[in-house]
Amino acid sequence: MTRPVTLFTGQWADLPVEDLCRKGSEFGYQGLELACWGDHFEVDKALADDGYCASRRDLLERYDLQCHAISNHLVGQAVCDVIDERHKSILPPYVWGDGKPQGVNQRAIDEMKNTARAAQRLGVSVVNGFTGSGIWHLLYSFPPVPPTWIDRGFDEFAERWNPILDVFGECGVRFALEVHPTEIAFDIYTAQRALEALDHREEFGFNFDPSHLQWQGVDPVEFIRAFPDRIYHDHVKDAIVTLDGKAGILASHLGFGDWRRGWDFRSPGRGGVNFEEIVRALNAINYQGPLSVEWEDSGMDREAGAREACENVKRWDFAPSGRAFDAAFAD
């Protein structure tokens, strides 16, 4: 199969981008999905410095790496979220500013517009990320949540993201939401509702990540089948459910890597995701984009895990058949 295997750099942003280019190439990856934090891809520099994007391309080419997408999850989170002190640690200082919530939301909106412009300059057509959500905290309806509050949350999502997506459209770039708890869409039904809120505009689709569906009990293959024309990018990440009668999928306020959790992320191939069925489903919708490893496993060395994940993805990926297996019977 010709789909490139890439590595999402978000979990490696503690390393200088050139160090990660070298490692990614050594691990066997064909490209990097550059995160817009650390020094991997800086939106403000991409717009202020005419040579910045060319220098990033030159660096990637030096290590025989491609770039098909950039990702700005952290700023996207602040577009719709109810802002609190936690956001300060994930946002650039110029987006956080004085920390007043309305201003943070607006600066995040402006930065996501600029991310589309920066992606255009770099020559990529997809920006992955989060949307945030003003209604995630209302997930469990007690005290009872009036349906109008949920309606208002989706309306606010559309009000904030439509102007961003207008810029994406002007730039010829698409936004791919990683469907994920704490976002406006976290399963199939909420993803459908997000599309409806935006009147199904083409600039908005999904970064398919099976891990976030797996632990919720949502079949990742059914997500692909539900949105065959909206899978704009693919993350390869695994998760495992380890319910033991003591903890549930809400994870008991226990951190990742704690054995008492009811679920956790795992290196691809070491969890419960059926990647063969996912490849078959991606083949069925003719997905030709990258298979991008988002490596997260608190119990495993990341370099060993990333190298193994690259080998696994190359082994799992296969082309669809060009003919029925029994066609020879009629020849």
Disulfide bonds with the S-S distance in Angstrom:
none
